[in-house]
Amino acid sequence: MNVHVTTGRWRLGLALSVVTALLWGVLPIALKALLEYMDVFTIIWYRFSVAAAFLFVFVIRKNGLPTAVKIRRPVMFLLAAAALGLCGNYILYIVGLDHLSPSTATVVIQLAPMFMLLGSLIVFRERFGTGQWVGFAVLVAGLMLFFNNRLDELVYRLTNYTTGVLLITAAAVSWAMYALAQKQLLRSFSSESIMLFIYSMGVLVFLPFARPAGVAGLDGTGLLLLVFCAFNTLIAYGSFAEALDHWEASRVSMILATTPLITMAAMKLCTVMFPGFAGGEQLNYLSVAGGVLVVAGSITSSLSGTGSRVHGE
């Protein structure tokens, strides 16, 4: 079995990893603001459309489209599962974000790679190392601390906040389904071809519910937010893929695990610069400490595992 060997240009790998983490860190803030201008289906449709258009050109120029011979029934099932998983992740995440602050959404979505690891135990019969179990325990402890002042609300009452947390958790499960399917599909296709199929399916799935013409009614701020959100995933995924080419996957994952801290810091900056921004949430010291533990748990699992990290939303 061929094993990918990095180029050894770790500084470039580090820089690209930081770019990816920054883009994913500010994405929920931009999405939260964009929800004031546009409905969730139209936002997702534009994100999928831009990504599909650019990936189509890239795949055609690189290797060409996969031949129909390679797309057999088991592969079609996996492609459908991957597309359903990522489409579900996008819609569940943004609807959940409409009920929560960006900081809370980013912390909860850290469950996604953990669900993928747990799914690997069942689907691929992989083993959880000691470090991964420790990381998982630290992450769960971090979540308990993060929600320290709202545990009663989460357990005993169904509020908008509870609904948001449940939706983001479901988005993490949906992403894990996509990631597990993609892991198998990589035996038949390149990651670019897989993502092109998924994004193209997303364009078709969300088109009946989207209102693309609504972009004409956006002001300058709304249009800028839409352009940023549409290109964010494309650029972030490109930087992520390139980072893996130059640096070890565990190191890249360690940088990406800091995404919740970036979101919290960016939210603090937003509330100072734009006092009227409605996406903020007051976090006490225990909640901040919990966020740090969530990051520590993600880093521990990343450095203890062998797989690379994939991201949704």
C-alpha positions in Angstrom: 0.0 0.0 0.0 1.4 3.4 -1.0 1.8 5.8 1.8 1.7 9.6 1.1 5.0 11.3 2.0 5.0 15.0 2.8 7.3 17.4 1.0 8.9 18.4 4.3 8.1 22.1 3.8 6.6 22.4 7.3 6.5 26.2 7.4 4.3 26.3 4.3 2.2 23.5 5.8 1.9 25.5 9.0 0.9 28.7 7.2 -1.8 26.9 5.1 -3.1 25.2 8.3 -3.4 28.5 10.0 -5.3 30.0 7.0 -7.7 27.1 7.1 -8.3 27.4 10.8 -8.9 31.2 10.5 -11.3 30.7 7.7 -13.3 28.0 9.5 -13.1 30.0 12.7 -14.8 33.1 11.3 -17.2 31.2 9.0 -20.0 30.7 11.6 -19.8 34.4 12.4 -20.3 35.4 8.8 -23.1 32.8 8.4 -24.8 34.1 11.5 -24.7 37.6 10.0 -25.8 36.5 6.6 -28.9 34.8 8.1 -30.2 38.4 8.6 -30.2 38.9 4.8 -31.0 35.5 3.3 -32.7 32.2 4.0 -30.8 29.1 4.8 -31.5 27.2 1.6 -30.4 30.0 -0.7 -27.2 30.4 1.3 -26.3 26.7 1.1 -27.3 26.6 -2.6 -24.8 29.4 -3.4 -22.1 27.8 -1.3 -22.5 24.5 -3.2 -22.8 26.2 -6.6 -19.6 28.2 -6.3 -17.7 25.2 -5.0 -19.1 22.9 -7.7 -18.2 25.4 -10.5 -14.6 25.8 -9.5 -14.1 22.1 -8.7 -15.5 21.1 -12.1 -12.9 23.2 -13.8 -10.2 21.9 -11.5 -11.1 18.2 -12.0 -11.4 18.6 -15.8 -8.0 20.2 -16.0 -6.3 17.7 -13.6 -7.6 14.2 -14.4 -10.9 14.5 -16.2 -14.2 13.2 -14.9 -14.4 9.6 -13.5 -15.6 7.0 -16.0 -19.0 5.3 -15.6 -17.2 2.0 -15.3 -15.9 2.9 -11.9 -19.4 3.9 -10.6 -20.9 0.5 -9.6 -23.8 -0.1 -7.3 -21.8 -0.3 -4.0 -19.9 2.9 -5.0 -23.2 4.6 -5.9 -24.5 3.8 -2.4 -21.4 5.3 -0.9 -21.7 8.4 -3.1 -25.3 8.8 -2.0 -24.4 8.4 1.6 -21.6 10.9 1.4 -23.8 13.4 -0.4 -26.7 12.9 2.0 -24.3 13.3 5.0 -22.7 16.5 3.9 -25.9 18.1 2.7 -27.4 17.2 6.0 -24.4 18.6 7.8 -24.7 21.9 6.0 -28.5 22.4 6.6 -28.5 21.2 10.2 -25.5 23.3 11.1 -26.8 26.5 9.7 -30.3 26.0 11.1 -28.7 25.2 14.5 -26.5 28.3 14.2 -29.7 30.3 13.9 -30.5 29.3 17.5 -27.0 29.7 19.0 -24.0 31.9 19.1 -21.2 31.1 16.7 -18.9 30.3 19.6 -21.3 27.6 21.0 -21.9 26.2 17.5 -18.2 25.8 16.9 -17.6 24.1 20.2 -20.4 21.6 19.7 -19.4 20.8 16.1 -16.1 19.5 17.5 -18.0 16.3 18.2 -17.9 15.6 14.5 -14.4 14.0 14.3 -15.1 12.1 17.5 -18.3 10.6 16.0 -16.2 9.7 13.0 -13.7 7.9 15.2 -16.5 6.1 17.0 -18.0 5.2 13.7 -14.7 3.8 12.6 -14.8 1.4 15.5 -18.0 -0.1 14.3 -17.7 0.2 10.5 -14.0 -0.4 9.9 -13.3 -2.4 13.1 -10.5 0.1 14.0 -9.1 0.3 17.5 -9.2 3.3 19.7 -5.8 4.0 21.2 -5.3 5.1 24.8 -4.6 8.6 23.7 -7.8 8.8 21.7 -9.9 7.6 24.6 -8.2 10.3 26.8 -8.9 12.9 24.2 -12.5 11.9 24.0 -12.9 12.0 27.8 -11.3 15.5 27.9 -13.5 16.7 25.1 -16.7 15.5 26.9 -15.5 17.1 30.2 -14.8 20.3 28.3 -18.4 20.3 26.9 -19.8 19.8 30.4 -17.8 22.8 31.6 -18.7 24.9 28.6 -22.4 24.4 29.3 -22.0 24.7 33.1 -24.6 27.5 33.5 -27.1 26.0 31.1 -27.0 22.2 31.9 -30.4 22.4 33.5 -31.8 24.0 30.4 -30.2 21.4 28.1 -31.4 18.4 30.2 -34.8 19.4 31.5 -36.2 22.0 29.1 -36.7 22.2 25.4 -35.8 25.8 24.5 -34.4 27.5 21.4 -30.9 27.0 22.9 -31.5 23.2 23.5 -32.9 22.9 20.0 -29.8 24.6 18.6 -27.4 22.3 20.5 -29.4 19.2 19.3 -29.3 20.4 15.7 -25.5 21.0 15.8 -25.0 17.6 17.4 -27.1 16.1 14.6 -24.9 18.0 12.1 -21.9 16.4 13.6 -23.4 13.0 13.3 -24.3 13.7 9.7 -20.8 14.9 8.9 -19.4 11.7 10.4 -21.6 9.7 8.0 -20.1 11.7 5.1 -16.6 11.3 6.4 -16.9 7.5 6.8 -18.4 7.1 3.3 -15.7 9.4 1.8 -13.0 7.3 3.5 -14.2 4.2 1.5 -14.7 6.3 -1.7 -11.1 7.4 -1.7 -10.2 3.8 -2.8 -12.0 4.6 -6.1 -11.8 8.3 -6.7 -9.8 11.4 -5.8 -11.0 13.7 -3.1 -11.7 16.4 -5.7 -13.9 14.1 -7.7 -15.9 13.0 -4.6 -16.4 16.6 -3.5 -17.4 17.6 -7.1 -20.2 14.9 -7.0 -21.3 15.9 -3.5 -21.5 19.7 -4.3 -23.2 19.0 -7.6 -25.8 16.9 -5.8 -26.2 19.7 -3.3 -26.9 22.2 -6.0 -29.7 20.0 -7.3 -31.1 19.0 -3.9 -31.4 22.6 -2.6 -32.4 24.3 -5.9 -36.2 23.7 -5.4 -36.1 25.4 -2.0 -33.6 28.2 -2.8 -34.3 31.7 -4.2 -31.2 32.5 -6.2 -32.7 35.7 -7.6 -32.9 37.0 -4.0 -29.2 38.1 -4.4 -30.4 41.1 -6.4 -32.0 42.5 -3.2 -28.8 42.4 -1.1 -27.1 45.5 -0.1 -23.3 45.8 -0.1 -22.8 44.2 3.3 -25.1 41.3 2.5 -23.4 40.7 -0.9 -20.0 40.8 0.7 -21.1 38.2 3.3 -22.5 35.9 0.7 -19.3 36.1 -1.4 -17.2 35.4 1.6 -19.3 32.4 2.7 -19.4 31.0 -0.8 -15.7 31.1 -1.3 -14.7 30.3 2.3 -15.2 26.6 2.1 -13.5 26.4 -1.3 -10.4 28.3 -0.2 -10.3 26.6 3.2 -10.5 23.1 1.7 -7.9 24.0 -0.9 -5.5 25.2 1.9 -6.3 22.2 3.9 -5.5 19.8 1.1 -2.2 21.6 0.3 -1.3 21.7 4.0 -1.6 17.9 4.1 0.8 17.7 1.1 3.5 19.6 3.1 3.0 18.6 6.7 1.9 15.5 8.7 -1.9 15.1 9.1 -1.7 15.0 12.9 0.1 18.3 12.9 -2.4 19.9 10.6 -5.3 18.5 12.7 -3.7 20.0 15.8 -3.8 23.5 14.3 -7.4 23.0 13.0 -8.5 21.9 16.5 -8.0 25.5 17.7 -10.9 26.7 15.6 -13.3 27.2 18.6 -10.7 29.5 20.2 -10.5 31.5 17.0 -14.2 31.8 16.9 -14.4 33.0 20.5 -11.7 35.5 19.9 -13.3 36.8 16.7 -16.7 37.0 18.5 -15.1 39.1 21.2 -13.6 41.4 18.6 -17.0 41.6 16.7 -18.9 42.7 19.9 -16.3 45.4 20.5 -16.3 46.7 16.9 -20.0 46.2 16.2 -21.9 46.6 19.5 -25.2 45.9 17.7 -24.1 42.4 16.5 -26.7 39.9 17.7 -24.6 36.8 17.6 -22.7 37.3 20.8 -23.1 35.4 24.0 -21.7 36.0 27.5 -19.4 33.2 28.5 -18.2 32.8 32.1 -14.7 31.7 33.0 -15.8 28.0 33.3 -17.3 28.1 29.8 -14.1 29.5 28.4 -12.1 26.9 30.3 -14.5 24.3 28.9 -13.8 25.5 25.4 -10.1 25.2 26.0 -10.6 21.6 27.2 -12.6 20.8 24.1 -9.7 22.0 22.0 -7.2 20.1 24.1 -9.3 16.9 23.7 -9.4 17.4 19.9 -5.7 17.9 19.8 -5.0 14.8 22.0 -7.1 12.7 19.7 -5.5 14.2 16.6 -2.0 13.5 17.7 -2.9 10.0 18.9 -4.6 9.0 15.7 -3.4 8.3 12.2 -6.3 9.8 10.1 -6.5 13.3 8.7 -9.2 15.7 9.8 -12.1 16.6 7.5 -14.4 19.5 8.1 -18.0 20.3 7.5 -20.4 23.1 8.1 
